[in-house]
Amino acid sequence: MIAVVAALLLFACGCFYRVVRGPTLLDRVAAVDAIGVLLTVVLVLSAHIFGRVIFLDIAMVYALLMFADMLILAKFIETGGVS
């Protein structure tokens, strides 16, 4: 199970490369969203491995924040501003 978590974190590092060197803005946004999903999965797996329920609460809050972040970012890209 720990090998799965390590592989997911390694994949997140690959996504971070796409955030930095992405050819377009949409590629960078997709990579940031993928990193958020991967880190949420890592938190859920960590809750299972260590038997701590608090990690699930943190994963839920993190997922909700990532969802709100993507909505704000999409509106910013579409309109050129947040207001």
Phi, psi and omega in degrees: 000322179292329177295325178294317179297318179296321178294321178295320178293325176294321176294325177296325176295324175295323176293326178297326175299320179292330176294319183283316187250017182301138181290329180231167179294323181293327174296320179293319179296317179297323179292321177295320178294320178296321177297319178298318179294317180297319180291329174294317178296320178297321177295320179294317177295324177295324176297322179289318182294312186270352179070031180250122181285335183298331178295328177292321177296317179296320179296320179294316179295318180296319179295320178294321177294322177294323178296313179296321179298317179292324176296315179295318180294321178295319178294322178297318180292320183290315187257346182085005179193165184272329185283000000 
